[in-house]
């Protein structure tokens, strides 16, 4: 089992959710500019920045999880006893990266965009909550799937190695 697989699936969900949110926001900004509290350029910058931050954070989590849970065909002696704990630790690191990135995005947009601080803050926090909720939900489903695996596939110390099985 590849340690980055849970994050690949979650990244797909986040990418789809981001695309749906970006298209919806774009439609509102273009078709009803009076109803939109933010100008289209500011909305585009925050939307693209939030999507990039989400992808980078998930890639960081995937890389960490892959180092904690390398593919079995590479080195099965390094497998952790609890891949669910490795997934949780990797997700927390990814979310910390996302939090730092979101704060940096807010501070950058606050100083460089013509939108009000309240609108920039609301939109940045909205994207953060939306994409984080999608990520957590997707990773929780993967964690549930890992917990349902037989113990032999989760714990390498429970697997009998073929070289040891050949002995009388």
C-alpha positions as CSV (number, residue, x, y, z in Angstrom):
1,X,0.0,0.0,0.0
2,X,1.4,3.4,-1.0
3,X,1.5,5.9,1.8
4,X,0.6,8.8,-0.5
5,X,-2.6,7.0,-1.8
6,X,-5.0,8.5,0.8
7,X,-3.8,12.0,-0.1
8,X,-4.1,11.4,-3.8
9,X,-7.8,10.5,-3.4
10,X,-8.4,13.5,-1.1
11,X,-6.6,15.8,-3.5
12,X,-9.0,14.8,-6.2
13,X,-11.9,15.6,-4.0
14,X,-10.4,18.9,-3.0
15,X,-9.6,19.8,-6.6
16,X,-13.2,19.1,-7.7
17,X,-14.6,21.0,-4.7
18,X,-12.3,24.0,-5.5
19,X,-13.3,23.9,-9.2
20,X,-17.0,23.9,-8.3
21,X,-16.5,26.8,-5.8
22,X,-14.4,28.8,-8.3
23,X,-16.9,28.4,-11.1
24,X,-19.8,29.3,-8.8
25,X,-18.0,32.4,-7.5
26,X,-17.0,33.4,-11.1
27,X,-20.6,33.1,-12.2
28,X,-21.7,35.3,-9.4
29,X,-19.0,37.9,-10.0
30,X,-19.7,38.0,-13.7
31,X,-23.4,37.7,-13.9
32,X,-24.3,39.6,-10.8
33,X,-21.5,42.1,-10.1
34,X,-23.7,44.2,-7.8
35,X,-24.5,41.1,-5.7
36,X,-20.8,40.3,-5.2
37,X,-19.2,42.0,-2.3
38,X,-15.8,41.7,-3.9
39,X,-14.3,42.8,-7.2
40,X,-13.6,40.0,-9.7
41,X,-9.8,40.5,-9.6
42,X,-9.6,40.2,-5.8
43,X,-12.0,37.1,-5.9
44,X,-9.8,35.5,-8.5
45,X,-6.5,36.1,-6.5
46,X,-8.0,34.7,-3.3
47,X,-9.6,31.8,-5.1
48,X,-6.4,30.8,-7.0
49,X,-4.3,31.3,-3.9
50,X,-6.6,29.2,-1.8
51,X,-6.5,26.4,-4.3
52,X,-2.7,26.5,-4.6
53,X,-2.4,26.5,-0.8
54,X,-4.7,23.5,-0.5
55,X,-2.7,21.5,-3.1
56,X,0.7,22.4,-1.6
57,X,-0.6,21.4,1.9
58,X,-1.9,18.1,0.7
59,X,1.3,17.4,-1.2
60,X,3.3,18.0,2.0
61,X,1.0,15.6,3.9
62,X,1.4,13.0,1.1
63,X,5.1,13.3,1.1
64,X,5.3,12.9,4.9
65,X,2.8,10.0,4.9
66,X,4.8,8.3,2.1
67,X,8.0,8.6,4.1
68,X,6.2,7.2,7.2
69,X,4.4,4.4,5.1
70,X,6.7,3.6,2.1
71,X,5.3,1.2,-0.5
72,X,5.8,-2.4,0.7
73,X,7.6,-3.4,-2.4
74,X,10.4,-0.9,-1.6
75,X,11.1,-1.7,2.0
76,X,8.5,-3.6,4.1
77,X,10.6,-3.6,7.2
78,X,10.0,0.1,7.7
79,X,6.2,-0.1,7.7
80,X,4.7,1.5,10.9
81,X,2.6,-0.6,13.2
82,X,-0.3,1.8,12.8
83,X,-0.8,3.4,9.3
84,X,-3.8,5.2,10.7
85,X,-1.6,7.2,13.1
86,X,0.8,8.0,10.3
87,X,-2.2,9.3,8.2
88,X,-3.4,11.4,11.1
89,X,0.1,12.9,11.7
90,X,0.5,13.7,8.0
91,X,-2.9,15.3,7.8
92,X,-2.2,17.5,10.8
93,X,1.1,18.6,9.2
94,X,-0.8,19.4,6.0
95,X,-3.4,21.4,7.8
96,X,-0.8,23.3,9.7
97,X,0.8,24.2,6.3
98,X,-2.6,25.3,5.0
99,X,-3.2,27.5,8.1
100,X,0.1,29.2,7.7
101,X,-0.5,29.6,3.9
102,X,-4.0,31.0,4.5
103,X,-2.7,33.6,7.0
104,X,0.0,34.6,4.5
105,X,-2.6,34.8,1.7
106,X,-4.8,37.0,3.9
107,X,-2.0,39.4,4.8
108,X,-0.8,39.6,1.2
109,X,-4.3,40.3,-0.1
110,X,-5.1,42.8,2.7
111,X,-2.2,45.0,1.6
112,X,-2.3,44.6,-2.1
113,X,-5.9,44.3,-3.2
114,X,-8.5,47.1,-3.3
115,X,-11.1,45.2,-1.3
116,X,-12.0,45.9,2.3
117,X,-10.2,43.9,5.0
118,X,-13.5,42.4,6.2
119,X,-14.4,41.1,2.7
120,X,-10.9,39.7,2.1
121,X,-10.9,38.1,5.5
122,X,-14.4,36.6,5.0
123,X,-13.5,35.2,1.6
124,X,-10.1,33.8,2.7
125,X,-11.7,32.1,5.8
126,X,-14.6,30.8,3.7
127,X,-12.2,29.1,1.3
128,X,-10.1,27.8,4.2
129,X,-13.2,26.3,5.9
130,X,-14.7,24.9,2.7
131,X,-11.5,23.2,1.4
132,X,-10.4,22.0,4.8
133,X,-13.9,20.4,5.4
134,X,-13.6,18.6,2.0
135,X,-10.1,17.4,2.8
136,X,-10.9,16.2,6.3
137,X,-14.0,14.3,5.1
138,X,-12.0,12.6,2.3
139,X,-9.2,11.6,4.7
140,X,-11.6,10.4,7.3
141,X,-13.2,8.1,4.7
142,X,-9.7,6.8,4.0
143,X,-8.9,6.3,7.7
144,X,-12.2,4.4,8.0
145,X,-11.1,2.2,5.1
146,X,-7.7,1.6,6.6
147,X,-9.3,0.6,10.0
148,X,-11.4,-1.9,8.2
149,X,-8.4,-3.7,6.6
150,X,-7.4,-7.0,8.1
151,X,-4.8,-6.7,10.7
152,X,-2.3,-8.7,8.5
153,X,-2.3,-5.9,6.0
154,X,-2.0,-3.1,8.5
155,X,0.7,-4.5,10.8
156,X,3.9,-5.8,9.2
157,X,4.9,-7.6,12.4
158,X,1.8,-9.8,12.0
159,X,2.8,-10.8,8.4
160,X,4.7,-14.0,8.1
161,X,7.6,-13.5,5.7
162,X,8.0,-16.2,3.0
163,X,11.7,-16.8,3.9
164,X,10.6,-17.6,7.5
165,X,7.7,-19.8,6.4
166,X,10.1,-22.1,4.6
167,X,11.8,-23.2,7.8
168,X,10.6,-26.3,9.5
